[in-house]
């Protein structure tokens, strides 16, 4: 009776000892007499007590490793302080447990040395402006180096790059000078554009004024031409009348010239008194001759219309 109870208790203890639970997100390496045999996955796993034991408990979740700040000399001999972070995930628990002695320390040292190599081959301006390129190069190099350890490097990020105080002050002065230069250039370009627009406006105005003067001159010339044509026609008519023996036409022509000469005397700004060198009766007689000539002309037109 007691022996059977002892066997049951012994079997229960053996079963409890043999059943090993594994938490989610972890993987346990199982060793038999110190030699790796297999990997226990999350859940309840059975191992042989006394013969088997749990070797390493490996975290299979994505982890972040902080890279401590360090001073790096750039290609142009500038000293900068840099720190960063590395995101990684273990894909093979056995390799992570047995291919490297200290996984976290190894990844940190590997990232630090490659960070010095990458940033040491770049100028200070490149290290400040090409952070994405530095991250990409570090990711490629570190991921290739950790692949035999069963680790996947997911991201490498540079958190901060701190140049020396004197270089920071020089960069601030340079940035201020560059902004002032841009402001001066923009102001000069604005003044230049304003001057160009004003010159274009003046040019357009002069062109319009010239076109207006040309149009006015053209119309004045046309008016003078028509006036000359009318005067030529009148003179031709008077000449025809004279040739036909009409004396009143001569009186009309002489009276017209006489009236024009007197009007010029009257419009002169220096003339205060006008002296007529001929008698007024002659002018009146001439005007009478003009009237007779007009009557004859109107009479002839009436007869022609009656015919």
C-alpha atoms as one frame of an Amber mdcrd trajectory, in Angstrom:
protein
   0.000   0.000   0.000   2.692   2.464   1.024   4.892   1.288  -1.818   2.162
   1.996  -4.389   1.582   5.418  -2.893   5.288   6.126  -3.075   5.364   5.106
  -6.732   2.449   7.404  -7.523   4.152  10.292  -5.768   7.379   9.542  -7.569
   5.593   9.406 -10.926   3.865  12.712 -10.156   7.146  14.359  -9.239   8.760
  12.960 -12.408   5.914  14.276 -14.543   6.107  17.711 -12.980   9.854  17.711
 -13.471   9.560  16.558 -17.092   6.946  19.127 -18.156   8.591  22.488 -18.894
   6.407  25.485 -19.850   7.863  28.067 -22.268   6.514  31.604 -22.275   5.278
  33.273 -25.422   8.005  35.304 -27.122  10.780  33.075 -25.825  12.527  29.889
 -26.942  14.467  27.498 -24.693  17.429  25.456 -25.853  17.383  21.877 -24.514
  20.691  20.230 -23.682  21.318  16.531 -22.960  24.417  16.013 -20.907  25.547
  19.521 -21.955  24.969  18.997 -25.685  22.282  20.920 -27.594  19.511  18.676
 -28.848  16.526  20.851 -29.831  14.655  24.098 -29.154  11.535  24.181 -27.005
   8.859  26.436 -28.479   6.309  28.441 -26.457   3.883  26.185 -24.630   4.209
  22.999 -22.540   7.224  20.887 -23.502   8.332  17.437 -22.244  11.973  16.799
 -21.400  13.700  13.870 -19.758  14.580  14.734 -16.192  18.164  14.120 -15.120
  19.199  13.620 -18.759  17.889  16.877 -20.267  17.934  20.403 -18.981  17.137
  23.919 -20.200  20.316  25.499 -21.587  19.482  29.125 -22.634  16.293  31.134
 -22.489  16.385  33.234 -25.644  14.169  36.278 -26.170  12.644  35.956 -29.669
  10.885  39.356 -29.652  12.275  42.440 -31.410  14.602  44.248 -29.040  16.315
  47.604 -28.913  19.926  48.089 -27.916  21.168  51.523 -26.943  24.546  52.511
 -28.415  26.316  54.773 -25.901  27.674  58.143 -26.984  31.176  58.235 -28.405
  33.487  60.728 -30.076  34.330  60.155 -33.726  36.869  61.969 -35.911  35.477
  62.730 -39.371  37.366  62.781 -42.649  38.092  66.514 -42.293  39.426  66.031
 -38.734  36.347  67.316 -36.911  35.448  65.724 -33.597  31.757  64.843 -33.204
  29.841  63.046 -30.460  27.424  60.381 -31.719  24.957  57.998 -30.127  22.304
  55.707 -31.576  20.059  52.682 -31.205  19.893  49.258 -32.866  16.689  47.253
 -33.347  17.190  43.505 -33.785  15.316  40.205 -33.520  16.589  36.700 -32.907
  15.454  34.298 -35.626  17.446  31.210 -34.609  17.643  30.606 -30.872  20.337
  27.920 -31.143  22.704  30.138 -33.128  22.074  33.127 -30.853  22.837  30.935
 -27.850  25.880  29.002 -29.080  27.450  30.939 -32.006  28.338  34.030 -29.958
  29.364  34.372 -26.335  27.503  37.593 -25.411  24.949  38.557 -28.018  24.117
  42.046 -26.720  27.709  43.089 -26.138  28.739  41.710 -29.509  26.029  43.652
 -31.384  26.898  46.850 -29.502  30.629  46.581 -30.207  30.017  45.630 -33.823
  27.740  48.635 -34.337  30.177  50.992 -32.583  33.178  49.989 -34.672  31.251
  50.183 -37.934  29.814  53.541 -36.906  33.356  54.862 -36.525  34.296  53.405
 -39.899  31.304  54.846 -41.763  31.364  58.321 -40.223  35.159  58.492 -40.313
  35.026  58.252 -44.110  32.716  61.268 -44.420  33.153  65.020 -44.001  31.454
  66.896 -41.194  28.867  68.403 -43.537  28.083  64.945 -44.900  27.651  63.450
 -41.441  25.171  66.194 -40.553  23.195  66.105 -43.803  23.342  62.418 -44.789
  22.009  60.720 -41.678  19.782  58.407 -43.706  22.762  57.250 -45.730  24.724
  56.521 -42.541  21.802  54.508 -41.139  21.469  52.501 -44.354  25.175  51.687
 -44.540  25.291  50.668 -40.888  22.209  48.492 -41.294  23.719  46.670 -44.263
  27.096  46.049 -42.615  25.814  45.033 -39.165  23.051  42.823 -40.562  25.534
  40.910 -42.725  27.863  40.458 -39.752  25.157  39.166 -37.395  23.524  36.736
 -39.827  25.694  33.786 -38.594  24.402  34.518 -35.083  20.803  33.925 -36.131
  19.971  37.619 -35.643  18.147  39.997 -37.981  19.046  43.702 -37.638  15.835
  45.511 -38.476  16.879  49.140 -38.013  19.879  51.262 -37.061  19.186  54.853
 -36.095  21.580  57.682 -35.230  19.915  59.571 -32.383  22.150  62.593 -32.131
  25.252  64.101 -33.739  26.860  66.854 -31.672  29.741  68.814 -33.215  32.058
  70.901 -30.979  30.844  74.263 -29.667  33.195  76.343 -31.840  32.099  74.480
 -34.983  28.450  74.903 -33.992  28.964  78.650 -33.579  30.743  78.847 -36.934
  27.921  76.919 -38.578  25.365  79.260 -36.998  27.232  82.295 -38.343  27.508
  80.662 -41.742  23.786  79.920 -41.791  22.998  83.518 -40.792  25.285  84.874
 -43.511  23.700  82.549 -46.063  20.200  83.690 -45.108  21.235  87.349 -45.302
  22.778  86.653 -48.698  19.538  85.056 -49.903  17.546  88.007 -48.582  19.835
  90.467 -50.378  19.580  88.456 -53.601  15.791  88.322 -53.386  15.629  92.056
 -52.697  17.930  92.800 -55.637  15.865  90.559 -57.898  12.716  92.353 -56.769
  14.233  95.761 -57.520  15.470  94.478 -60.874  12.022  93.159 -61.773  10.465
  96.462 -60.686  12.887  98.469 -62.823  12.269  96.192 -65.788   8.505  96.566
 -65.444   8.784 100.335 -65.108  11.078 100.533 -68.144   8.676  98.322 -70.099
   5.816 100.613 -69.110   7.715 103.732 -70.151   8.705 102.066 -73.405   5.124
 101.070 -74.113   3.963 104.588 -73.289   6.513 106.116 -75.647   5.483 103.679
 -78.354   1.836 104.637 -77.905   2.716 108.344 -77.932   4.776 107.894 -81.098
   1.925 106.013 -82.724  -0.447 108.793 -81.682   1.835 111.460 -83.150   2.218
 109.444 -86.313  -1.545 109.044 -86.621  -2.062 112.774 -85.946   0.609 113.721
 -88.504  -0.949 111.378 -91.009  -4.374 112.914 -90.502  -2.933 116.470 -90.645
  -1.184 115.624 -93.886  -4.377 114.105 -95.237  -6.316 117.235 -94.252  -3.718
 119.478 -95.864  -3.804 117.317 -98.966  -7.578 117.563 -99.196  -7.386 121.310
 -98.562  -4.802 121.655-101.292  -6.963 119.614-103.625  -9.953 121.833-102.861
  -7.897 124.971-103.400  -6.515 123.573-106.634 -10.019 122.813-107.823 -11.138
 126.351-106.901  -8.150 127.855-108.669  -8.858 125.684-111.687 -12.438 126.883
-111.725 -11.303 130.519-111.506  -8.744 129.929-114.237 -11.405 128.405-116.460
 -13.661 131.396-115.790 -10.851 133.819-116.628 -10.045 131.890-119.791 -13.667
 132.175-120.850 -13.422 135.963-120.573 -15.325 136.443-117.297 -13.824 139.472
-115.536 -15.731 138.844-112.317 -13.658 135.690-111.780 -10.552 137.840-111.691
 -12.210 140.098-109.139 -13.058 137.010-107.023  -9.527 135.751-107.089  -8.032
 139.143-106.220 -10.576 139.716-103.441  -9.817 136.310-101.907  -6.093 137.014
-101.740  -6.787 140.488-100.412  -8.974 139.172 -97.609  -6.359 136.562 -96.656
  -3.646 139.232 -96.488  -5.796 141.481 -94.295  -6.628 138.561 -91.964  -2.927
 137.876 -91.513  -2.367 141.468 -90.499  -5.221 141.230 -88.022  -3.928 138.071
 -86.372  -0.336 139.322 -85.985   0.532 139.724 -82.222   2.761 142.754 -82.937
   0.188 144.747 -84.891  -1.796 147.287 -82.948  -2.961 149.470 -85.905  -3.782
 148.267 -89.401  -3.313 150.686 -92.365  -5.060 149.830 -95.583  -2.966 150.964
 -98.566  -6.060 150.964-100.773  -9.401 152.591-100.545 -12.242 150.747 -98.923
 -14.417 151.328-101.961 -12.100 149.161-103.977 -12.576 146.291-101.518 -16.338
 146.843-101.546 -16.312 146.888-105.322 -14.342 143.722-105.378 -16.809 142.074
-103.039 -19.580 143.237-105.283 -17.837 141.578-108.168 -17.713 138.395-106.161
 -21.454 138.627-105.617 -22.075 139.111-109.322 -19.889 136.172-110.105 -21.848
 134.043-107.656 -25.138 135.168-109.233 -23.894 134.287-112.710 -22.751 130.908
-111.480 -26.069 130.193-109.812 -27.942 131.386-112.919 -25.971 129.074-115.153
 -26.653 126.151-112.870 -30.357 126.957-112.915 -30.443 127.061-116.714 -28.542
 123.806-116.885 -31.013 122.245-114.481 -33.964 123.503-116.551 -32.486 121.954
-119.669
